[in-house]
Amino acid sequence: MTINQAVVKRLTQYMEKMDLSQAELARRSTLPVPTIKSIIQRRAKGIELKTFILLAHGLGITPAELIDDPSFLAENLDI
């Protein structure tokens, strides 16, 4: 799994849990809707730390909470 795939997995988990649309996440995180769509559709080549922090903020969690998943362990990532 790539880092981007792990981020998308966690984002979609939280979005489903919170019943958030991409547009609502964009509004809450102050990111443009096309940025959210690009990430979710796995078209983004990389996700900047600033974007990651804003996504976590939009979900109402810390970046540490967003990354707290076995998907982000080195042995589970293609790095």
Summary of the structure (lengths in Angstrom):
residues: 79
radius of gyration: 11.6
end to end distance: 8.8
largest distance: 34.1
contacts: 216
relative contact order: 0.23
helix: 68%
strand: 0%
